[in-house]
Amino acid sequence: MLIDLAESPNPPAQLFLGSDAYRRASGKLDRLREELEANKAISFRTDYE
């Protein structure tokens, strides 16, 4: 499996091995998305017009 990934023409930049690692990364992404959306208005107000 790892050799196949290494020889792949487009290997993943990050790979979470195991179901625990996958769940932790997925939870982190969920929290990041929530924070991103919660601060969207502030982010957009900093646009240069």
C-alpha distance (Angstrom), angle and dihedral (degrees) to the residues before:
residue distance angle dihedral
M1 . . .
L2 3.84 . .
I3 3.80 92.0 .
D4 3.81 89.2 52.1
L5 3.80 89.2 52.7
A6 3.80 92.2 48.2
E7 3.79 91.0 50.7
S8 3.81 93.3 45.0
P9 3.80 115.6 115.1
N10 3.82 88.9 -133.8
P11 3.82 109.2 29.0
P12 3.81 118.9 -178.5
A13 3.81 116.2 -95.5
Q14 3.80 88.8 -141.0
L15 3.77 127.7 24.0
F16 3.78 124.3 -175.4
L17 3.78 109.8 -153.1
G18 3.78 118.8 -152.4
S19 3.77 132.3 19.6
D20 3.83 93.1 -90.8
A21 3.80 92.3 55.1
Y22 3.80 90.5 45.9
R23 3.81 92.8 51.3
R24 3.81 92.6 47.4
A25 3.81 92.1 50.0
S26 3.78 91.3 46.2
G27 3.82 91.2 51.4
K28 3.80 90.3 49.0
L29 3.80 90.4 52.5
D30 3.82 90.5 49.9
R31 3.81 91.3 52.2
L32 3.80 91.5 45.9
R33 3.83 91.0 51.1
E34 3.82 90.9 50.1
E35 3.81 91.8 50.1
L36 3.78 91.8 45.7
E37 3.80 92.0 52.5
A38 3.81 93.3 43.3
N39 3.82 90.0 57.5
K40 3.80 98.1 37.4
A41 3.81 94.7 111.5
I42 3.80 92.0 52.5
S43 3.79 91.1 47.4
F44 3.80 92.7 50.8
R45 3.80 93.1 47.4
T46 3.79 89.7 64.7
D47 3.83 92.5 62.8
Y48 3.77 115.5 121.8
E49 3.77 111.8 -121.6
